[in-house]
């Protein structure tokens, strides 16, 4: 009986030792798991392009690489998730959009990298910043491709403002007329000049014909008028003379050619 009791006691000790070893192994596994987590105790996971995603939404280990037209951009997943309706948001979610990657694991996007910088910067800080060499229409095209609605609205407002300033800074164009008249018609012509026309210059060209001993002096009068039609181009200044004699009703009326001049 004593021998049987001793044998059972030894078996119990062995079982206790095995249980202790199992417990220590479990604690070691738990410790190893904890060491692989992000600060705060949340485990990290890796995505296909080599970036590490932290489900808590923190900034640590969330870098994403984008290969836009051969140029690689590095940003955070949090930045790309700013606009939920955008192409970049869907790209990060990887739910319904499958994009190719290059040999480094960066997402490949076939767009102009020159205009991607303003797009990415807007997602970073919410402001439209771009070099003066870039055209607003080019930035607008990219914003529409990536479907970033607030940026589209902002660029359109910027384009309207730009065009408005450009219109105000354009110097007015003028229409010039050259009127030929005799000396006795000069006073009547000036008094009956249409609204908006201004007298610029008068040139005495002498007499082209004579009656007896008295010559009839003739004059060329240059008048001008501002042209307010937007977007009108410059015409070619003509070298030939144009005539117009303005008289009261019942008289002759010859309409001259007009030209534009700065």
Order of alpha helices (4+ residues) and beta strands (2+ residues): alpha-beta-beta-beta-beta-beta-alpha-alpha-beta-alpha-alpha-alpha-beta-alpha-beta-beta-beta-beta-beta
